[in-house]
Amino acid sequence: MKVQPHIGSINGEVYSYIVNCGINGATDQEIEAVIHIEGNSVRPSRGALVKKGWISNSGKTRKNSKGNNCIVWVALEEGMML
């Protein structure tokens, strides 16, 4: 069983959602919509998770509701093992 790292509550919610998305990952807008947290909180949390090495840019994009390409974020195996 993988253990979630000890992180703040918003970071934890963002991380858990991305982990649960598996290889499909999630965009910032998708994270906002599902966990009901505004982008001004999601983006800094996601950025902190990237810096800690728990999530990464998948190299893929998906269109958001405005038709813009958005980065798809995925959990890294190393982060999931912490």
DSSP file (Angstrom, degrees, kcal/mol; ACC not computed):
  #  RESIDUE AA STRUCTURE BP1 BP2  ACC     N-H-->O    O-->H-N    N-H-->O    O-->H-N    TCO  KAPPA ALPHA  PHI   PSI    X-CA   Y-CA   Z-CA
    1    1 A M              0   0    0      0, 0.0     2,-0.3     0, 0.0     0, 0.0   0.000 360.0 360.0 360.0 135.3    0.0    0.0    0.0
    2    2 A K        -     0   0    0     80,-0.0     2,-0.5     1,-0.0    79,-0.2  -0.627 360.0-139.5 -85.2 142.1    1.3    3.4   -0.9
    3    3 A V        -     0   0    0     77,-0.3    -1,-0.0    -2,-0.3     0, 0.0  -0.875  13.6-126.9-106.4 129.8    1.4    6.1    1.8
    4    4 A Q        -     0   0    0     -2,-0.5    76,-0.1    78,-0.1     8,-0.0  -0.541  31.8-112.6 -72.6 135.6    0.5    9.6    1.1
    5    5 A P        -     0   0    0      0, 0.0     2,-0.8     0, 0.0    -1,-0.1  -0.274  34.4 -98.7 -64.3 154.8    3.1   12.1    2.1
    6    6 A H        +     0   0    0     76,-0.2     2,-0.3     6,-0.0    76,-0.0  -0.670  66.2 145.3 -77.1 110.7    2.3   14.5    5.0
    7    7 A I        -     0   0    0     -2,-0.8     5,-0.1     1,-0.1    -3,-0.0  -0.929  52.7 -74.0-142.4 163.9    1.3   17.7    3.3
    8    8 A G     >  -     0   0    0     -2,-0.3     4,-3.1     1,-0.1     5,-0.2  -0.025  51.4-102.0 -56.9 164.8   -1.2   20.5    3.9
    9    9 A S  H  > S+     0   0    0      2,-0.2     4,-2.2     1,-0.2     5,-0.2   0.888 120.1  42.7 -63.9 -43.5   -4.9   19.9    3.4
   10   10 A I  H  > S+     0   0    0      2,-0.2     4,-2.7     1,-0.2     5,-0.2   0.943 117.0  48.1 -68.4 -45.0   -5.3   21.7    0.0
   11   11 A N  H  > S+     0   0    0      1,-0.2     4,-2.9     2,-0.2    -2,-0.2   0.909 112.0  51.4 -58.1 -41.0   -2.0   20.1   -1.2
   12   12 A G  H  X S+     0   0    0     -4,-3.1     4,-2.8     2,-0.2    -1,-0.2   0.896 110.0  47.8 -63.7 -41.6   -3.3   16.8    0.0
   13   13 A E  H  X S+     0   0    0     -4,-2.2     4,-2.2     2,-0.2    -2,-0.2   0.922 114.3  46.5 -65.7 -43.8   -6.6   17.1   -1.8
   14   14 A V  H  X S+     0   0    0     -4,-2.7     4,-2.3     2,-0.2    -2,-0.2   0.943 115.1  47.0 -62.8 -47.6   -4.9   18.1   -5.0
   15   15 A Y  H  X S+     0   0    0     -4,-2.9     4,-2.7    -5,-0.2     5,-0.2   0.931 111.5  50.2 -60.7 -47.9   -2.3   15.3   -4.7
   16   16 A S  H  X S+     0   0    0     -4,-2.8     4,-2.5     1,-0.2    -1,-0.2   0.904 110.7  49.9 -59.4 -42.6   -4.9   12.7   -3.9
   17   17 A Y  H  X S+     0   0    0     -4,-2.2     4,-1.3     2,-0.2    -1,-0.2   0.931 111.8  47.3 -63.2 -44.9   -7.0   13.7   -6.9
   18   18 A I  H  X S+     0   0    0     -4,-2.3     4,-0.5     1,-0.2    57,-0.4   0.912 112.2  50.2 -64.2 -41.9   -4.1   13.5   -9.3
   19   19 A V  H >< S+     0   0    0     -4,-2.7     3,-1.5     1,-0.2    -1,-0.2   0.932 109.2  51.9 -59.1 -45.6   -3.0   10.1   -7.9
   20   20 A N  H 3< S+     0   0    0     -4,-2.5    -1,-0.2     1,-0.3    -2,-0.2   0.739 100.8  62.4 -65.8 -22.6   -6.6    8.8   -8.3
   21   21 A C  H >< S-     0   0    0     -4,-1.3     3,-1.4    -3,-0.4     4,-0.3   0.643  88.4-172.1 -76.6 -14.0   -6.6   10.0  -11.9
   22   22 A G  G X<  -     0   0    0     -3,-1.5     3,-1.2    -4,-0.5    53,-0.3  -0.249  61.1 -12.0  59.9-140.9   -3.7    7.6  -12.6
   23   23 A I  G 3  S+     0   0    0      1,-0.3    -1,-0.3    51,-0.1    -2,-0.1   0.664 131.3  67.0 -70.6 -15.6   -2.1    7.8  -16.0
   24   24 A N  G <  S-     0   0    0     -3,-1.4    -1,-0.3     1,-0.1    -2,-0.2   0.759  86.1-174.5 -73.7 -24.4   -4.8   10.0  -17.3
   25   25 A G    <   -     0   0    0     -3,-1.2     2,-0.3    -4,-0.3    49,-0.2  -0.017  17.3-101.1  59.9-167.1   -3.7   12.8  -15.0
   26   26 A A  B     -A   73   0A   0     47,-1.9    47,-2.9    -4,-0.0     2,-0.2  -0.994  14.1-130.3-154.3 147.3   -5.6   16.1  -14.5
   27   27 A T     >  -     0   0    0     -2,-0.3     4,-2.3    45,-0.2     5,-0.2  -0.521  37.8-105.4 -88.7 165.7   -5.5   19.7  -15.6
   28   28 A D  H  > S+     0   0    0     43,-0.4     4,-2.6     1,-0.2     5,-0.2   0.920 122.4  51.4 -57.0 -43.8   -5.7   22.5  -13.1
   29   29 A Q  H  > S+     0   0    0      1,-0.2     4,-2.3     2,-0.2    -1,-0.2   0.884 108.7  50.3 -64.3 -38.0   -9.3   23.3  -14.3
   30   30 A E  H  > S+     0   0    0      2,-0.2     4,-2.0     1,-0.2     5,-0.2   0.905 110.5  50.1 -65.0 -40.4  -10.3   19.6  -13.8
   31   31 A I  H  X S+     0   0    0     -4,-2.3     4,-2.6     1,-0.2     5,-0.3   0.943 110.6  50.1 -61.7 -47.6   -8.8   19.6  -10.3
   32   32 A E  H  X>S+     0   0    0     -4,-2.6     4,-1.1     1,-0.2     5,-0.8   0.917 111.5  48.6 -55.7 -46.5  -10.8   22.9   -9.5
   33   33 A A  H  <5S+     0   0    0     -4,-2.3    -1,-0.2     1,-0.2    -2,-0.2   0.862 116.5  40.3 -66.1 -37.7  -14.0   21.4  -10.8
   34   34 A V  H  <5S+     0   0    0     -4,-2.0    -2,-0.2     1,-0.2    -1,-0.2   0.908 123.2  34.4 -83.3 -43.1  -13.8   18.1   -8.9
   35   35 A I  H  <5S-     0   0    0     -4,-2.6    -2,-0.2    -5,-0.2    -1,-0.2   0.461 101.2-128.7 -95.1   2.2  -12.5   19.2   -5.5
   36   36 A H  T  <5 +     0   0    0     -4,-1.1     2,-0.4    -5,-0.3    -3,-0.2   0.891  60.5 135.0  57.0  46.9  -14.3   22.5   -5.5
   37   37 A I      < -     0   0    0     -5,-0.8    -1,-0.2    -6,-0.3    -2,-0.1  -0.990  58.1-109.3-124.3 135.1  -11.3   24.7   -4.8
   38   38 A E    >>  -     0   0    0     -2,-0.4     4,-2.2     1,-0.1     3,-2.0  -0.207  25.7-113.8 -64.4 153.0  -10.6   27.9   -6.7
   39   39 A G  H 3> S+     0   0    0      1,-0.3     4,-2.6     2,-0.2    -1,-0.1   0.794 113.5  66.6 -56.2 -32.8   -7.7   28.1   -9.1
   40   40 A N  H 34 S+     0   0    0      1,-0.2    -1,-0.3     2,-0.2    -2,-0.1   0.675 112.7  33.9 -66.8 -15.0   -6.0   30.7   -6.9
   41   41 A S  H <> S+     0   0    0     -3,-2.0     4,-1.5     2,-0.1    -2,-0.2   0.730 117.1  53.3-102.6 -35.7   -5.5   27.9   -4.4
   42   42 A V  H  X S+     0   0    0     -4,-2.2     4,-3.1     2,-0.2     5,-0.2   0.944 105.1  53.1 -65.9 -48.9   -5.1   24.9   -6.7
   43   43 A R  H  X S+     0   0    0     -4,-2.6     4,-2.6     1,-0.2    -1,-0.2   0.911 110.2  45.0 -60.0 -47.2   -2.3   26.4   -8.8
   44   44 A P  H  > S+     0   0    0      0, 0.0     4,-2.2     0, 0.0    -1,-0.2   0.898 115.3  49.4 -63.7 -36.8    0.1   27.2   -5.9
   45   45 A S  H  X S+     0   0    0     -4,-1.5     4,-2.1     2,-0.2    -2,-0.2   0.936 111.9  47.4 -65.3 -45.7   -0.6   23.8   -4.3
   46   46 A R  H  X S+     0   0    0     -4,-3.1     4,-2.0     1,-0.2    -1,-0.2   0.908 111.0  52.7 -61.5 -41.1    0.0   22.0   -7.6
   47   47 A G  H  X S+     0   0    0     -4,-2.6     4,-2.3    -5,-0.2    -1,-0.2   0.891 107.8  51.0 -60.9 -40.6    3.2   24.1   -8.0
   48   48 A A  H  X S+     0   0    0     -4,-2.2     4,-1.8     1,-0.2    -1,-0.2   0.889 108.9  51.5 -64.3 -38.9    4.4   23.1   -4.5
   49   49 A L  H  X>S+     0   0    0     -4,-2.1     5,-2.3     2,-0.2     6,-1.0   0.867 108.9  50.9 -66.8 -36.2    3.8   19.4   -5.4
   50   50 A V  H ><5S+     0   0    0     -4,-2.0     3,-1.3     4,-0.2    -2,-0.2   0.942 109.5  50.2 -63.7 -47.4    5.8   19.8   -8.6
   51   51 A K  H 3<5S+     0   0    0     -4,-2.3    -2,-0.2     1,-0.3    -1,-0.2   0.842 109.4  51.6 -61.0 -34.2    8.7   21.3   -6.6
   52   52 A K  H 3<5S-     0   0    0     -4,-1.8    -1,-0.3    -5,-0.2    -2,-0.2   0.571 115.2-117.4 -79.8  -8.7    8.6   18.5   -4.1
   53   53 A G  T <<5S+     0   0    0     -3,-1.3    26,-0.4    -4,-0.5    -3,-0.2   0.686  83.0 116.3  83.2  18.2    8.8   15.9   -6.9
   54   54 A W  S   <S+     0   0    0     -5,-2.3    22,-2.5    -6,-0.2     2,-0.3   0.746  78.9  22.6 -91.5 -26.1    5.4   14.3   -6.2
   55   55 A I  E     -B   75   0A   0     -6,-1.0     2,-0.3    20,-0.3    20,-0.2  -0.923  68.3-171.0-135.3 164.4    3.7   15.3   -9.5
   56   56 A S  E     -B   74   0A   0     18,-2.6    18,-2.5    -2,-0.3     2,-0.3  -0.980  37.0 -87.6-151.3 159.3    5.0   16.3  -13.0
   57   57 A N  E     -B   73   0A   0     -2,-0.3    16,-0.2    16,-0.2    14,-0.0  -0.568  34.4-150.7 -64.6 126.1    4.0   17.6  -16.4
   58   58 A S  E     -     0   0A   0     14,-2.7    -1,-0.1    -2,-0.3    15,-0.1   0.629  34.0-116.5 -77.6 -13.0    2.9   14.5  -18.3
   59   59 A G  E    S+     0   0A   0      1,-0.4     2,-0.3    13,-0.3    14,-0.1   0.426  85.4 103.1  86.7  -0.9    3.9   16.1  -21.6
   60   60 A K  E     -     0   0A   0     12,-0.4    12,-2.2     2,-0.0    -1,-0.4  -0.750  54.2-157.7-110.6 159.4    0.3   16.0  -22.7
   61   61 A T  E     -B   71   0A   0     -2,-0.3     2,-0.3    10,-0.2    10,-0.2  -0.937   3.9-163.9-131.5 158.5   -2.4   18.7  -22.9
   62   62 A R  E     -B   70   0A   0      8,-2.0     8,-2.6    -2,-0.3     2,-0.2  -0.976  31.4-104.1-135.7 150.8   -6.1   18.8  -22.9
   63   63 A K  E     -B   69   0A   0     -2,-0.3     6,-0.2     6,-0.2     2,-0.1  -0.494  32.4-145.8 -73.0 140.4   -8.4   21.6  -23.9
   64   64 A N    >   -     0   0    0      4,-2.2     3,-1.9    -2,-0.2    -1,-0.1  -0.293  41.4 -80.6 -91.9-173.0  -10.1   23.6  -21.1
   65   65 A S  T 3  S+     0   0    0      1,-0.3    -2,-0.1     2,-0.1    -1,-0.0   0.691 132.6  51.6 -65.0 -18.4  -13.6   25.1  -21.2
   66   66 A K  T 3  S-     0   0    0      2,-0.1    -1,-0.3     0, 0.0     3,-0.1   0.384 120.8-106.7 -97.4   2.3  -12.2   28.1  -23.2
   67   67 A G  S <  S+     0   0    0     -3,-1.9     2,-0.2     1,-0.3    -2,-0.1   0.537  74.2 138.6  86.2   6.7  -10.5   25.9  -25.8
   68   68 A N        -     0   0    0      1,-0.1    -4,-2.2    -6,-0.0     2,-0.4  -0.602  59.5-111.1 -84.9 145.6   -7.0   26.5  -24.5
   69   69 A N  E     - B   0  63A   0     -2,-0.2     2,-0.4    -6,-0.2    -6,-0.2  -0.621  38.8-167.9 -74.3 130.0   -4.5   23.7  -24.2
   70   70 A C  E     - B   0  62A   0     -8,-2.6    -8,-2.0    -2,-0.4     2,-0.1  -0.941  25.2-104.2-123.4 143.8   -3.7   22.9  -20.6
   71   71 A I  E     - B   0  61A   0     -2,-0.4     2,-0.6   -10,-0.2   -43,-0.4  -0.376  27.8-137.1 -63.9 137.7   -1.0   20.8  -19.0
   72   72 A V  E     -     0   0A   0    -12,-2.2   -14,-2.7   -45,-0.1   -12,-0.4  -0.896  20.3-152.1 -97.5 121.8   -2.0   17.4  -17.8
   73   73 A W  E     -AB  26  57A   0    -47,-2.9   -47,-1.9    -2,-0.6     2,-0.3  -0.758  13.2-173.2 -97.9 139.4   -0.4   16.7  -14.4
   74   74 A V  E     - B   0  56A   0    -18,-2.5   -18,-2.6    -2,-0.3     2,-0.2  -0.944  27.8-108.5-130.3 152.7    0.4   13.2  -13.2
   75   75 A A  E     - B   0  55A   0    -57,-0.4     2,-0.3   -53,-0.3   -20,-0.3  -0.576  33.5-129.2 -77.2 142.0    1.7   11.7   -9.9
   76   76 A L     >  -     0   0    0    -22,-2.5     4,-2.2    -2,-0.2     5,-0.2  -0.706  12.7-126.4 -90.7 143.3    5.2   10.4  -10.0
   77   77 A E  H  > S+     0   0    0     -2,-0.3     4,-1.1     1,-0.2    -1,-0.1   0.874 110.6  55.9 -55.2 -39.7    5.9    6.9   -8.7
   78   78 A E  H >4 S+     0   0    0      1,-0.2     3,-0.6     2,-0.2     4,-0.4   0.919 108.9  46.2 -61.4 -43.9    8.6    8.3   -6.4
   79   79 A G  H >4 S+     0   0    0    -26,-0.4     3,-1.2     1,-0.2    -1,-0.2   0.875 108.3  56.2 -65.8 -36.9    6.1   10.8   -4.8
   80   80 A M  H 3< S+     0   0    0     -4,-2.2   -77,-0.3     1,-0.3    -1,-0.2   0.715 103.2  56.6 -68.5 -20.0    3.5    8.1   -4.4
   81   81 A M  T <<        0   0    0     -4,-1.1    -1,-0.3    -3,-0.6    -2,-0.2   0.568 360.0 360.0 -88.2  -9.4    6.0    6.0   -2.4
   82   82 A L    <         0   0    0     -3,-1.2    -1,-0.2    -4,-0.4   -76,-0.2   0.508 360.0 360.0 -68.8 360.0    6.7    8.6    0.2
